[in-house]
Amino acid sequence: MQTLASTRPFGALRDDGSVDPAHAGVLSDELGIALYEHMVLARAVDERLVALQREGEIASHASAIGEEAAIVGAAAAMHDEDWIFPSSREFAAALWRGMPLTAYAHHAFGTARDPGRGRNAPDPPFWSAARVVSVSPLVGTQIPHAVGVAWAASMKKVDVAALVYFGEGATSSNDFHTGLNFAGVTKAPVVALCRNNGWATSTPASKQTASVGFAVKAVAYGLRGVRVDGLDVVAVLGAVRDARARAAAGLGGTLIEAVMLRSDTEERADPVRRTRQHLEARGLWDASREERLAAEVHADVERAIAEAQAAERPTRASMFDDVYAELPWHLRGERDQGDPEP
């Protein structure tokens, strides 16, 4: 696939939209269309929430514009029974797994209909029904948790793996080292996807490391390391599938460095455009389908946001719910005080 000595991440999509023959069987027609539709949805949601955050409608939003291929492609490569541990930018993985768009809108606005009752940070979302885990917004803390879940699956001898996302900043955290070191020791079936936004071809990857890239760090932990073009959904899908198959075979985890290459051409730098170009090259997409999709996505996003904007906010008393099996007497008194007058 590629070597750690190489400074160039491997990709599958060519500039004309065709795919390298070595990766021709990775993406079926049906899956290709589904991936593209979800990437378009993720972009539309992202742009709308960025605007809402700037308007003060929501508290915060961690944008992932330009990272849709790495996020959606990786989630699509995992099995339904696998666990997903997002960082702050992977709401699109939850949507791919089946989290309703309205549920994410309620989460972003922190309404009374949010499963977390508005207590969690706006990002990342969680959806327990699809094994998308609730994690801390603090950098890197989800990595040891993902390894622990993967190790538990291995000990139970069940075919379940864990996918954990994080950015290059998390590689400077203690949790990155302890988590991946433990993954190497236990051969836990974990796929660790690092989105690298600071990559360069001939200089250190970023202020986070003196090495060229992050995949090389896998060697020290006894993991497999892969560097992939993070803007190429076919390459990401194939890399994560291979990593998942390797984990299921008992060969241990993989650290995948998804490089967010910056290009002089807008088309080359945009994963959504690149995916559409590929579908067009295969005769699976055209202008009329694009127009219909854009209209449907816009309507769905606006409908979900309108519902969340109109929903009630959590009451003060709700902060006491789901904390104790039986609320202590001194907290019952505080709860019964009710909400303050406006």
N, C-alpha and C positions, 0 to 999 in steps of 0.2 A: 504494500500500500504506500508506504513512504518510510524513510529512516529518520531517526532522531538527529543524525548528523546534518540532515538537510535543513536549510533555513527557509525553504519555500513550502507553505502548506499545500497539501494535495487537494485538487478539486476534480469535479466530474463534468460540469457544464462548460462548454466552449463559448467563445464570444458570439458565434452565430446562432446560439440557442440549442445546438446539437449537444449530445452527450458523448463523452469518451466511451469507446466500445467496451472498455474494461468494466464500465458501470452501467451498461445498457439495460441490464435486467433488474436494476435496483427499484425502479419506480414504475408501477403499473399505471394504466390510464386512469382508473378510478381513484387511486391514491393520489396521483399527481393533481387531479382536479380538486380533491378534498383539501390537500395541503395548500394549494393556492387560495382557495376560498377562505380558509382560516387565516392565512397570512394577510389577506385583504381586510378581513374583519378585525384582526389584531391592530393593523395600522389605523383603521378608522376609529376604533375605540381609543387607541393611544392618543391620536391627535385631538379627539374631543375632550379627553380627560386632562390633557395638558392645558387646553384652553380654559376648562372649568377651574383648574387649580389656579391659574393666573388671575381669573376673575374672582377668586375667593370663595367659590361654590363648594369646593372640597379642600380638605386640609393639605393634602400632598398627593403626588403621583410620581412614581419612578418610571420614566419613559423608557421604552425599548424600541423606539423607531429605528429601523435599520438592522435590527437583530432578530427579525421574525423567522428567518430560515434556520438559525441555530436553535431557537426555542421550540418552534413547532416541529421542525424536522426531528429533533431529539426525542420529543414526547411521542411522536408517531412511531418511532422505532422500538419503543418498549411494549411489553405485553400489558393487557388490561389488569392483570393481577399484581403488577409491579407497583412499587411506591415511588412517588415523585416528591422531591424536596426542593422547592423553589428558593430563589433568593428574592430580592425586592422587585425584579423586573419580569418575572415569568408568568404573568396573568394569562398569557396566550396558551400556556401549557395546560392550565386549568380549564380553559374554554375548550381546548381540543379533547380533553378527557371527559367532557360532558357537563361541566358546570354551566348552568343556564346564564345567558347574558344578563338577565334581570337580577339574578343572584349576585353577580359581580358588581352590578351597579349599586345594589343595596349595600354591598360591602364597602365600595368606594365612598359612598355618602354616609356610611355609619348609621343606617336607619334602624328602626326597631325590628325590621324583618331580616336584618343581617344575622346569620347564625352566631356570630361573635358578639351580637348585641352592641355593636359600635365600639367595642373595647380594643380591638386589634388595630394595629397600624393599617392604613389604607392599602398598602402593598407589603407583602404578597397576599393574595387571597388563599383560602383553603377550601377544599371540598372533600370531606371525609368519604362520601359515597363512591368517589372515584380514586381514593387513596392519594389525594393531593394533600400533603401534610401542612398543618399550621406550624409556622416557624417564626423565630424572632427576626426582626428587621436588622439586628446587629450583624455585622459582616462575619461570615464564615461559621457561625454557630451551628448551622444545619448540617455541616459536613460530618462530624462525629455521629450525629443522630442517624444520618443515612447509612453510615457504615454499620452502626449497631443493628439497625433493622435488617440490613443485608446479611449480617453475620448470624442473626437469629434465624433467618430463613434457611441459611446453610446448615445450621445445627439441627433444624427440624427436617432437613432433607426434602424441602419443597422447592419447586422451580419458581422462585420469586427473586427478583432483583430490585435494586434501588437506583434511581437516577437522581443525582444531586447537581444543581446548577450553582454557579458562583462566578463573579467577575475576577479580573486579575488582582484587584485589591485584596481579595480574601486570601491570596497566596502568602501574604505577609502576616497572617493571623496564626496564633497558636493552634487553632482548631484545624487549620489546613494540615499542619504537620502531624499533629496527634491523630487526626482522623485517617489520613492516607497511610501513615505508618502502621496503624492498627489494621487497616484494610489489607496491607501487604502481608503482615504477619498471619492474619487469619484466612487469607484468600477469600475474603468476603465478596459476594457477587454484586459489586457496586460499579456504576458508571459515573465518573466525576467529570462534568463538562464545565470547563473554564472558558468564559467569553473574554478573549484578550482584545481590548481596544487600544493597546499601546504598542502594537507590534511594528517592527521595522526589519528590513532584510539584513542589514549589516551592522546594526548597533544593538545594544541591550534592549530587551523587549520594552522596558518602561522603568520608571523609578522604583518599581516593586522588586526588581531582580537584576543581577549582573549577567545572567545567562541569556543566551539568545532564545527566547521563548520559554514556555512553561512545561511543555510536554516532556522535556529532558529530565525534569525533576522526578518523574515516575521511576527512573532507574534507582534512585536512592531508597525508594519505598518498596521496591520489589513488585512494582506494577508495570503494566504495558503503557507506553506513551504514544500518542498519535497527535499529529498536527493536521488540521483540516481547515479548508476555506469556510469560514463561518457564514459567508454570504451565499453559499451554494447549498441549497436544500437537499439536492441529490447526494452530495458528498457527505453532509452531516448525517442524513438518514442511513447511508451505508456504513459509516464509521460507528455509529451508535448500535446499529444492528449487529455488526461484527463483535463489538465489545460485549453486548448482551449475550450473544451466543457463546462467546469465550467464557463469560462468567458462569453461564448455565452448565458448561462442561467441566466446571471445577478448576479452571485455570486462573482464577483470580480476577481482580478488578482492572480497570483501564482509566487512565487520566487522558482526557481528550481536550486539546487546546483548540478551540474554535476561534480562528484568527479573523478579526473584522478588518479585512483589507480595505484601504482607502484607495480609490482610483481616480484618475483624471477625468474619466467619463462617468456621467451620472448614471447611465444604464448599468455599467459594470459595478457600481458601488451600491446599487439598490437591489436587495434580494427579491423584493416583490416583482420588480420589472424583469429580473433575470428569470424568475420562475414562469412568468407569463410568456416571455420570449420562447422558453423551452416548450411550453404547451402549444404555442402557435406553430413552432417548427414541427411538432408531431401531429398537427391538424386537429388538436383537441380544443382550441380556443379561437375566438374571433371577436371583432368589435361589438357585435350585437350581444354576445354572451357577457362581455365586459360591462356593457351598459346596463344590462339587467341585474348583474351582480352588484354593481355600484348602487343602484336604486334600492335593492333589497337590503343591503348592508346599512345604508343610510337610514332607512325606515326602522330597521331593527334596533340600531344604536339609539336613535332618538326616542323610540318607544320605551326602551329600557331606562334611559336617563330620566325621561318624564315621569315614569312610575316611581323611581327612587326619589326624585325631587318632591313628589307629592306625598310621599310616605311619612308617617309619624316618626319622630326621633325617639330614642330610648328614654324612658323615664328615669328619674333619679333612683327609684326603688329597684329598677332592674339590675343595678350594679351588684346587688346582693344575691341575684339568682345564679344558680349553677356553680356556686362556690362551696357551700357546705351541704352535706346530706340533711342536717338539721341546723338551722341558723341559730347561733348563740343568742342568749337573751339580750345582751347589751347591744348587739347589732339589730335585733328585731325592733328595738326602740328607735334607732336611727332610721331604719327603713320606713317605719310607720309615720315619720315626720312628713313624708311626701315631698313633692317638688316645691321649691320656693315660688313665691308669687312673681309673675313677670314684671 
